[in-house]
Amino acid sequence: MDAKNKLIYLAAALIAFAGIVMLVAGHSRQTSRTAGQEASREESAPAVAAGDKAADFKLEALDGSTVSLDKLRGKVVFLNIWATWCGPCREEMPSMETLYDEFRNNQDFVMLAVSQDTKGRVVVAPYVEKNGYHFKVLLDPENKVGEAYDVSGVPETFIIDRQGRIVAHHMGAFDWSRPDVKEALKQLLDSKPG
């Protein structure tokens, strides 16, 4: 496939994925707001939009490793901001595990779940172990990623392409195991950088 066709294919994949996310965004715009944040913020116009460059961060994972977003350039990143106390987060996490299971053997796919729990590892580790989640969980008790991405409530999810651009942003709980989501991610993963 020549460079022009690759570019057309990538653009089509990104449009398809953005369309899917926009379609379902109207379906479930539930967000659990953290204390002190204004509930009046317009969810229809998120501050971090598709097309923006994803802000770099460096956080400790539950397994003790350090994860930097910039070091994941060249991969498709599913970035979810959540907390153990958040009902909608708990609702969507099993579907995230299903999505992770679908793509776990693809070296170009990374799922990161960034916990905003202020107590950190003490509450996050038992929760993840009890529920049998296998995707990479990062600890952000100071909410640095939430601030960098202007997160207004949890959960919020960002899909980041190989070039480090946000191609989709979803606010609220969602069923990530849906076939249309898997197909959109497959298209995004099939589009090689070039």
C-alpha positions in Angstrom: 0.0 0.0 0.0 1.5 3.4 -1.0 1.8 6.4 1.3 -1.3 8.1 -0.3 -3.5 5.1 0.3 -2.2 4.7 3.9 -3.1 8.3 4.6 -6.6 7.9 3.1 -7.1 4.7 5.1 -5.9 6.3 8.3 -8.2 9.3 7.8 -11.1 7.0 7.2 -10.4 4.9 10.3 -10.1 8.1 12.4 -13.4 9.4 11.0 -15.1 6.1 11.6 -13.9 5.9 15.2 -14.8 9.5 15.9 -18.2 8.9 14.5 -18.8 5.9 16.7 -17.8 7.8 19.8 -19.9 10.8 18.9 -22.9 8.5 18.2 -22.7 6.8 21.5 -21.7 10.0 23.4 -25.3 11.1 23.1 -26.3 7.7 24.5 -24.6 8.0 27.8 -23.3 11.3 29.0 -23.3 10.3 32.7 -20.5 11.7 34.7 -19.8 11.4 38.4 -18.5 14.8 39.4 -15.9 15.2 42.1 -16.7 17.4 45.0 -16.3 21.1 44.4 -16.5 20.9 40.6 -19.2 22.7 38.8 -21.9 20.4 37.4 -23.0 23.2 35.0 -20.0 22.7 32.6 -21.3 22.0 29.1 -20.5 18.4 28.3 -21.2 18.9 24.6 -18.0 20.9 24.2 -15.2 19.2 26.1 -12.1 21.3 26.6 -9.8 18.6 25.3 -11.1 17.7 21.9 -10.3 15.1 19.2 -7.4 16.4 17.2 -5.5 17.9 20.2 -2.1 16.6 21.1 -2.3 14.4 24.2 -0.4 15.8 27.1 2.5 13.8 28.3 2.6 12.4 31.8 4.7 10.1 33.9 3.1 7.9 36.6 3.8 4.9 38.7 1.8 1.8 37.8 0.4 -0.8 40.3 3.1 -3.2 39.2 5.9 -0.7 40.2 6.9 0.3 36.7 6.8 3.9 35.5 4.7 4.8 32.5 5.3 7.9 30.3 2.9 8.6 27.5 5.6 10.0 25.3 7.4 6.6 25.4 4.2 5.0 24.0 4.4 7.1 20.8 3.8 4.7 17.8 1.1 2.8 19.8 -2.7 3.3 20.1 -3.5 4.2 23.7 -6.8 3.8 25.4 -6.6 6.2 28.4 -9.3 6.0 31.0 -9.5 8.3 34.1 -11.4 6.7 37.0 -11.7 6.2 40.7 -12.7 3.3 42.9 -15.5 5.3 44.6 -17.1 6.1 41.2 -20.2 4.1 40.4 -20.1 4.7 36.6 -16.4 3.7 36.6 -17.2 0.5 38.3 -20.0 -0.1 35.8 -17.8 0.3 32.7 -14.6 -1.5 33.9 -15.8 -5.0 33.1 -16.3 -3.9 29.4 -12.8 -2.4 29.5 -11.4 -5.7 30.6 -13.3 -7.4 27.7 -11.8 -4.9 25.2 -8.4 -5.4 26.7 -8.7 -9.1 26.3 -9.6 -8.6 22.7 -6.4 -6.6 22.0 -4.0 -7.7 24.7 -1.8 -9.6 22.3 -1.5 -6.6 19.9 1.8 -5.0 20.8 0.6 -1.7 19.3 -2.3 -1.4 21.8 -2.0 -0.1 25.3 -4.8 0.3 27.8 -4.1 2.7 30.8 -6.5 3.2 33.6 -5.4 6.2 35.7 -6.8 6.2 39.2 -7.6 9.5 40.9 -8.0 7.9 44.3 -6.2 10.2 46.8 -5.3 7.2 49.0 -3.5 5.6 46.0 -2.2 2.0 46.1 -3.9 1.3 49.5 -7.4 1.4 47.9 -6.6 0.8 44.3 -4.6 -2.5 44.5 -7.3 -4.5 46.5 -10.0 -3.2 44.1 -8.1 -4.2 41.0 -7.1 -7.6 42.4 -10.7 -8.4 43.7 -12.2 -7.7 40.3 -9.5 -9.5 38.3 -8.5 -6.6 36.0 -5.4 -7.1 33.9 -4.9 -3.8 32.1 -2.3 -1.4 33.3 -3.5 0.7 36.2 -1.6 3.9 37.0 -1.7 5.8 40.3 -2.4 9.6 40.2 -3.4 10.6 43.7 -2.6 14.3 42.9 -4.8 14.3 39.8 -2.1 15.5 37.5 -3.5 13.7 34.5 -7.0 14.9 35.2 -5.8 18.5 35.3 -3.7 18.1 32.2 -6.7 16.7 30.3 -9.2 19.1 31.9 -11.3 16.2 33.2 -14.6 17.4 34.6 -15.7 14.1 36.1 -15.0 10.4 36.1 -14.9 8.3 34.1 -13.5 10.0 31.0 -11.8 8.2 28.2 -9.4 9.4 25.5 -8.2 7.4 22.5 -4.8 8.5 21.4 -3.4 7.6 18.0 0.2 6.6 17.1 1.2 10.2 16.6 0.1 11.2 20.1 -3.1 12.9 18.9 -6.5 12.5 20.7 -8.8 10.9 18.1 -11.8 10.3 20.5 -12.9 11.7 23.9 -15.8 10.2 25.8 -17.3 11.5 29.0 -19.1 9.1 31.3 -19.6 5.3 31.5 -19.7 3.3 28.3 -19.8 -0.3 27.1 -16.4 -0.6 25.5 -17.0 -4.2 24.6 -19.4 -3.3 21.7 -18.5 -4.8 18.3 -18.5 -1.3 16.7 -15.9 0.0 19.1 -13.7 -3.1 18.6 -14.0 -2.6 14.8 -13.0 1.0 15.0 -10.0 0.2 17.2 -9.0 -2.6 14.7 -9.1 0.0 11.9 -7.0 2.4 13.9 -4.5 -0.3 14.8 -4.3 -1.5 11.1 -3.3 2.0 10.0 0.4 2.0 10.3 2.3 5.2 10.8 3.9 6.5 7.7 
